[in-house]
Amino acid sequence: MKVHTSGPIGLLGSGEYTSMMDATDRRLLAALGLARPKVALIPAASGMEPGMPERWNRMGVEHFTALGAECLPLSLTTRADAENAEILAQLREADLFYFSGGNPEYLVEILRNTPAWAIIAERRAGGAGIAGCSAGAMMMSGYTLRVRSIVAGQPPRWIVALGVEPQIAVMPHFDRMSGFVGAEVFRALLESAPEGARLVGIDEDTALIKLGPDAPWEVSGRQSVVLIGRDGERVAYRDGQAVPL
């Protein structure tokens, strides 16, 4: 299901709910044009990590309350939760959907073809925003990697993601990626990338944002967003620069 891009979008390499993202998140909130927007905090990607969803939601409430938003911390961590009437009612009230990090494959699996994702699509078509950090950003791509399988030494494998931005494939924590995988694995990753997918590396404490349907993609944060060619060529963009996507 394609989610229309009428509201602001934020794709973060890392740093959700930290002061490093204050300026970025203020811009996303301002783009909504509301006096006190409601932010749905969705920790679903960390649903297999005991205690982490609660931790992300606590951090999210503190962070966005300080920025002047109203927070809706959701206990959405399973596919059953994505069909829960109470959670669905809260999603219908949200002006910005914010996905924290964890496992991108798990996040895709529990959201695909669910009432929760259908509501998010409907709200997005009406102007709501969406943001995701690390796994949350990967979920919004056309395709995403099974990152933990790569770290475990298995060959790169891409799966179809949820396609908020179907033309790209996000690699978060990109400035640290060489510490996760070696040069040989990275080459295999590039060679195995799905046809037509534009590979985008997003460094930590950095976001690729688009503030409206006619706005350009641009960098927000202390490091870089990198466009990566099939041959490994890299072009980096820094804070405030437009990214040609």
N, C-alpha and C positions, 0 to 999 in steps of 0.2 A: 504494500500500500504506500503510495507516494504521499508525503505530507507537504502540503502547499507552503511555500516560503513567504508568506505575507508579513509575518512578524520578524523580530530580530532573532538571529542565530548566533550562538557562541560555541566554538569547538576548542576545548582547552587541552593543552598538553599535560598539565598537572596544576595543582594549586587551588582546587576548589575550596571555597569557604575560608580562605586565608587572606591576609592583608595584601598580599601580592596581586590579588585579583580585584581589589576594591575599585580601582578606576575602571576596569573592564566591566564589572557588574553594574556600576553606576550608569555606564553608557547603555547597557542592555535594558536596565530598568527605565531610563529616561526615554528610550525609543518606543516604549509602550504608550507613552503619553497619558499616564494615569497618576493621580495624586498619591495613591497608596496601593500599588499593585500587589496581587496575591501570588506568592511563589510556591509552587508545589515542589517539595523536596522528595526526590525519588531515589532511595538507596538500593534499588533492586540488584544492581551489578554485584553488590557485596553480600547477597543473600545466603551464600554458602560459607560465610566467614562469621562465626559466632561473635556477637557484640558489635560488629562493625556497622550494620545499618543504624543502630541506635546512636553510635558515635557520630556518624556522618550527619544524622538529623540534628543532634545537639549542636554540632558545629554550624550547620546551615541556619538554624534558628538564630543563633548568636550573630552570625555574619550578616544575614539579610535584614534582621531587625535593626541592626545598627545603620544599615543603608536606607532605612525608611520604608521597608516593605512589610507586608503581613505574610506570615509563613504558615504553610500547610504541610507539616512533617508527616509523610505517609508511611505506613507499615506495608509497603508493597515490595515483597521479596520473593514471591512465588507466583506461579501461573494462576493458582486459585485466588490469590490476592487481586490479580488483574481482572477478575470477574466479580469481586466483592462489591455489593451495592453501596456500602458506606464509602469505600475508597473511590468508586466511580462518581459519586456525588461530589466529593471533594475535587476530583479532577475537573469536573464541569465548572467549578468556581475559579480555577487557576488562570492567571494571566501570563505566567512564565513557568515552564516545566524545566526543572533542573535535575540532571542525572549525575550522581557522583560516581566514583571509580570502583573497579573490581574486575570482574571477568566478563569480557564483551560477548563471548559465545553464550554464556548463561543468560545475560541480559536480553539478547536477541531471542533466545528460545522461550523465555517466559512472557515476552511481549507480543510476539508475532501473532497476528490474527486474533487478538483479544479485544474485548469491549474497552479496556483501558486505552489501548493504542488507537482504537477508532475514535474515542473521545478526544484524545490528543490531536488527531488529524483534523477533527471538526473544529476544535478551538483554534488550531493553527490557521485554518482557512479563514477564521474570523478575526485574525490579527494577533493572537497570542504568540509569545516567544518560546524558544526552546534552546537549552544549553546543555552540554554534556562534557564531562571531564574524563580524559583517558578512555576507559571502557565506554563511558557515555558518549564520547565523540566518535569512537569506532563504530558503535551501534548505529549512528546516524549516517554512516557511509553507505555506498552501494555494496561494498564488500568489506569484510573484516577478517583479520588473521586469527588463528587459534594460537594466541601468543604463548600460553603456558606450555603447549605442546612443543613449540620451537625451543623454549628454554630447556625443556626436558630432552632435547636432542633429536626430536622427530622432524621429518621434512616439512617445509612450509605448506600449510593448507589454508586456503581461503574459503570462507562461507558467505553466502548471500546475507547481507545485513538488512536493515529496515528502510534504507533508501530515502531519508530526508533530503540528502544531497547525493543522488545516485552516481554522479560523475566522478566522485573522489573516493579515495581509500586513505583514511587517516592513520598515521603512525605517531602516537603520543610519546612523550619522554624522549624525543628524538635525539637530543643532545647527549643522552646517556645510552643510546641504543647499542653503540659499539661495546659497551660493557655487558649487554645482554646476549648479543650474538656476534660471532666473528665475521670477517670479511667474506668467507666462503658461503656462510649461511645467508648473509645479506644479498649476495649475488643470486643465490637460489630463490630468495624471496622476490627479487625484481623479475627474474625470469619466469616465475610462476604466477605473477600478478595477472588478474583477469584482463582480457582484452578490453581496451577502452577506459579502464580505470586510471585516473590521474592520482599518482602517489603524492601524498602531502605529509611531510614531517613537521610536527609541532613540538617545539622545545618546552621544557618545564617552565612554569610560571609565565606562560605565554598562551595567547588565544588567537584564533582566526575568527573574525567576527564579520557579520553582515547585518546592518541595522535596519534594513527595509528591503522591499522587493526590487527597488531601483538603485539601491546603494551598492558600492563596490565591496568586495571582500577586502579586508585590511587586517594588519597585525596590531595586536594590543598586548603589551607586556614587555618584560625586560630582555627577552632573547629573540629568537627568530622563528619564522615559518619558512620551510624549505620545500620547493617543488623538485621532485626527483624524476629524472628521465629513466627510460628502460635501460639505457646504457650506463646508468649510475651518475650521470651529470646532475649537479645540484645548483639551484639558484635560490639564494636566501633573501628574505625580506625582513625588515626590522620594524619596530614600533612606528605606527602611523603610515606605513607604506601600503599602497594598494597591491593586491595579489591577483594576477590575471588568471582567473578561473571561470 
